Amino acid sequence: MNAADFRRIALSLEGAEEGAHMGAADFRVGGRIFATLASEKQGYGNLMLTPEIQAEFVAEQPELFIPVAGGWGRNGATHVRLAEANEGLLLGALRTAWKLRIEKNRQAGEKRYTPSKLQTRKKPKAAESR
């Protein structure tokens, strides 16, 4: 597989769109990134996973999946070696990142509209007496 395959598969997922972040191609759903080609020159695609799912991927196939260095990697950002991947594996990995992003988007939407934030605030006493 290569960057063109990564792009094709990422864009085949429902609602996926290509954007750019810091000069690199990224793939978004609901306006939020689930994968990038930020490490394309090194032969990697990048997946935005959870640390737990990243650990599973790395444990099962350490020759294919590598945590991104630093804080991004500790938060779940994961390299996938494109040359070592096959179509099914890449589709499954991208679909995992896509589903996680959709779930995070849904949870963020619920938080935004919680009843506590929709309640009207009472005016201070001084404002009421004017």
C-alpha atoms as a printed R data frame, in Angstrom:
    type eleno elety resid chain resno       x      y      z
1   ATOM     1    CA   MET     A     1   0.000  0.000  0.000
2   ATOM     2    CA   ASN     A     2   1.041  3.620 -0.419
3   ATOM     3    CA   ALA     A     3  -0.191  7.148  0.333
4   ATOM     4    CA   ALA     A     4  -2.590  7.084 -2.637
5   ATOM     5    CA   ASP     A     5  -4.170  3.884 -1.289
6   ATOM     6    CA   PHE     A     6  -4.427  5.400  2.199
7   ATOM     7    CA   ARG     A     7  -6.154  8.479  0.721
8   ATOM     8    CA   ARG     A     8  -8.534  6.382 -1.407
9   ATOM     9    CA   ILE     A     9  -9.561  4.169  1.497
10  ATOM    10    CA   ALA     A    10  -9.921  7.057  3.964
11  ATOM    11    CA   LEU     A    11 -12.128  8.970  1.527
12  ATOM    12    CA   SER     A    12 -14.296  5.883  0.917
13  ATOM    13    CA   LEU     A    13 -15.597  6.102  4.503
14  ATOM    14    CA   GLU     A    14 -18.971  7.791  4.853
15  ATOM    15    CA   GLY     A    15 -18.729 11.544  5.380
16  ATOM    16    CA   ALA     A    16 -14.921 11.589  5.107
17  ATOM    17    CA   GLU     A    17 -13.335 14.685  3.613
18  ATOM    18    CA   GLU     A    18  -9.757 15.606  2.870
19  ATOM    19    CA   GLY     A    19  -8.276 18.720  4.412
20  ATOM    20    CA   ALA     A    20  -4.832 19.938  5.325
21  ATOM    21    CA   HIS     A    21  -3.145 20.563  8.642
22  ATOM    22    CA   MET     A    22   0.324 22.086  8.900
23  ATOM    23    CA   GLY     A    23   1.003 21.353  5.230
24  ATOM    24    CA   ALA     A    24  -0.027 17.687  5.344
25  ATOM    25    CA   ALA     A    25  -3.148 15.959  4.075
26  ATOM    26    CA   ASP     A    26  -5.639 15.007  6.744
27  ATOM    27    CA   PHE     A    27  -8.928 13.150  6.702
28  ATOM    28    CA   ARG     A    28 -11.899 14.362  8.682
29  ATOM    29    CA   VAL     A    29 -15.411 13.379  9.563
30  ATOM    30    CA   GLY     A    30 -17.704 15.973 11.074
31  ATOM    31    CA   GLY     A    31 -14.906 18.506 10.646
32  ATOM    32    CA   ARG     A    32 -12.525 16.614 12.976
33  ATOM    33    CA   ILE     A    33  -9.381 14.666 12.044
34  ATOM    34    CA   PHE     A    34  -9.303 10.859 12.205
35  ATOM    35    CA   ALA     A    35  -6.201 10.207 10.056
36  ATOM    36    CA   THR     A    36  -3.348 12.072  8.343
37  ATOM    37    CA   LEU     A    37  -0.520 11.679  5.891
38  ATOM    38    CA   ALA     A    38   1.755 13.908  7.982
39  ATOM    39    CA   SER     A    39   4.478 11.220  7.932
40  ATOM    40    CA   GLU     A    40   4.035 10.239  4.294
41  ATOM    41    CA   LYS     A    41   7.722 10.917  3.470
42  ATOM    42    CA   GLN     A    42   8.741  8.356  6.084
43  ATOM    43    CA   GLY     A    43   6.322  5.805  4.575
44  ATOM    44    CA   TYR     A    44   3.624  6.130  7.233
45  ATOM    45    CA   GLY     A    45  -0.023  6.991  7.436
46  ATOM    46    CA   ASN     A    46  -1.238  8.202 10.833
47  ATOM    47    CA   LEU     A    47  -4.332  7.121 12.736
48  ATOM    48    CA   MET     A    48  -5.967  8.952 15.629
49  ATOM    49    CA   LEU     A    49  -6.776  6.144 18.055
50  ATOM    50    CA   THR     A    50  -7.228  5.885 21.805
51  ATOM    51    CA   PRO     A    51  -4.188  4.807 23.830
52  ATOM    52    CA   GLU     A    52  -5.959  1.519 24.618
53  ATOM    53    CA   ILE     A    53  -6.723  0.674 20.983
54  ATOM    54    CA   GLN     A    54  -3.237  1.795 19.966
55  ATOM    55    CA   ALA     A    55  -1.775 -0.670 22.496
56  ATOM    56    CA   GLU     A    56  -3.887 -3.491 21.026
57  ATOM    57    CA   PHE     A    57  -2.815 -2.676 17.443
58  ATOM    58    CA   VAL     A    58   0.867 -2.459 18.420
59  ATOM    59    CA   ALA     A    59   0.732 -5.688 20.469
60  ATOM    60    CA   GLU     A    60  -0.972 -7.620 17.645
61  ATOM    61    CA   GLN     A    61   1.176 -6.284 14.774
62  ATOM    62    CA   PRO     A    62   4.256 -4.376 15.973
63  ATOM    63    CA   GLU     A    63   5.785 -4.548 12.494
64  ATOM    64    CA   LEU     A    64   2.861 -2.473 11.133
65  ATOM    65    CA   PHE     A    65   1.807 -0.127 13.941
66  ATOM    66    CA   ILE     A    66   4.094  2.241 15.845
67  ATOM    67    CA   PRO     A    67   3.091  4.942 18.348
68  ATOM    68    CA   VAL     A    68   3.899  8.449 17.110
69  ATOM    69    CA   ALA     A    69   6.733  9.935 19.183
70  ATOM    70    CA   GLY     A    70   5.954 12.213 22.136
71  ATOM    71    CA   GLY     A    71   2.642 13.402 23.497
72  ATOM    72    CA   TRP     A    72   0.693 12.733 20.324
73  ATOM    73    CA   GLY     A    73   1.644  9.080 20.546
74  ATOM    74    CA   ARG     A    74   0.836  8.874 24.253
75  ATOM    75    CA   ASN     A    75  -2.641 10.156 23.340
76  ATOM    76    CA   GLY     A    76  -3.147  7.432 20.704
77  ATOM    77    CA   ALA     A    77  -1.682  8.838 17.467
78  ATOM    78    CA   THR     A    78  -0.320  5.807 15.645
79  ATOM    79    CA   HIS     A    79   1.845  5.304 12.540
80  ATOM    80    CA   VAL     A    80   0.918  2.534 10.126
81  ATOM    81    CA   ARG     A    81   3.699  1.322  7.791
82  ATOM    82    CA   LEU     A    82   2.057  1.662  4.411
83  ATOM    83    CA   ALA     A    83   4.423 -0.639  2.507
84  ATOM    84    CA   GLU     A    84   3.716 -3.487  4.962
85  ATOM    85    CA   ALA     A    85  -0.076 -3.081  5.060
86  ATOM    86    CA   ASN     A    86  -2.620 -4.772  2.842
87  ATOM    87    CA   GLU     A    87  -5.983 -3.405  1.715
88  ATOM    88    CA   GLY     A    88  -8.065 -5.190  4.351
89  ATOM    89    CA   LEU     A    89  -5.796 -4.225  7.217
90  ATOM    90    CA   LEU     A    90  -5.645 -0.588  6.142
91  ATOM    91    CA   LEU     A    91  -9.420 -0.439  5.687
92  ATOM    92    CA   GLY     A    92  -9.963 -1.932  9.146
93  ATOM    93    CA   ALA     A    93  -7.475  0.431 10.807
94  ATOM    94    CA   LEU     A    94  -8.885  3.528  9.083
95  ATOM    95    CA   ARG     A    95 -12.443  2.429  9.860
96  ATOM    96    CA   THR     A    96 -11.490  2.077 13.545
97  ATOM    97    CA   ALA     A    97 -10.091  5.631 13.646
98  ATOM    98    CA   TRP     A    98 -13.139  6.931 11.715
99  ATOM    99    CA   LYS     A    99 -15.593  5.262 14.131
100 ATOM   100    CA   LEU     A   100 -13.727  6.635 17.155
101 ATOM   101    CA   ARG     A   101 -13.912 10.158 15.691
102 ATOM   102    CA   ILE     A   102 -17.644  9.819 15.012
103 ATOM   103    CA   GLU     A   103 -18.203  8.687 18.613
104 ATOM   104    CA   LYS     A   104 -16.110 11.568 20.004
105 ATOM   105    CA   ASN     A   105 -18.024 14.015 17.800
106 ATOM   106    CA   ARG     A   106 -21.329 12.636 19.112
107 ATOM   107    CA   GLN     A   107 -20.170 12.883 22.730
108 ATOM   108    CA   ALA     A   108 -18.937 16.442 22.209
109 ATOM   109    CA   GLY     A   109 -22.330 17.377 20.752
110 ATOM   110    CA   GLU     A   110 -24.137 15.947 23.760
111 ATOM   111    CA   LYS     A   111 -21.896 17.884 26.158
112 ATOM   112    CA   ARG     A   112 -22.519 21.092 24.243
113 ATOM   113    CA   TYR     A   113 -26.268 20.818 24.744
114 ATOM   114    CA   THR     A   114 -26.569 19.495 28.272
115 ATOM   115    CA   PRO     A   115 -29.503 20.859 30.292
116 ATOM   116    CA   SER     A   116 -27.204 22.724 32.693
117 ATOM   117    CA   LYS     A   117 -25.882 24.807 29.822
118 ATOM   118    CA   LEU     A   118 -29.336 25.471 28.446
119 ATOM   119    CA   GLN     A   119 -30.781 26.798 31.696
120 ATOM   120    CA   THR     A   120 -31.257 30.521 31.773
121 ATOM   121    CA   ARG     A   121 -29.244 32.356 34.330
122 ATOM   122    CA   LYS     A   122 -30.929 34.521 36.890
123 ATOM   123    CA   LYS     A   123 -30.096 38.183 36.781
124 ATOM   124    CA   PRO     A   124 -28.187 39.560 39.768
125 ATOM   125    CA   LYS     A   125 -30.370 41.338 42.325
126 ATOM   126    CA   ALA     A   126 -28.935 44.732 41.401
127 ATOM   127    CA   ALA     A   127 -29.927 44.268 37.764
128 ATOM   128    CA   GLU     A   128 -33.489 43.229 38.698
129 ATOM   129    CA   SER     A   129 -34.178 46.411 40.676
130 ATOM   130    CA   ARG     A   130 -33.317 48.767 37.808
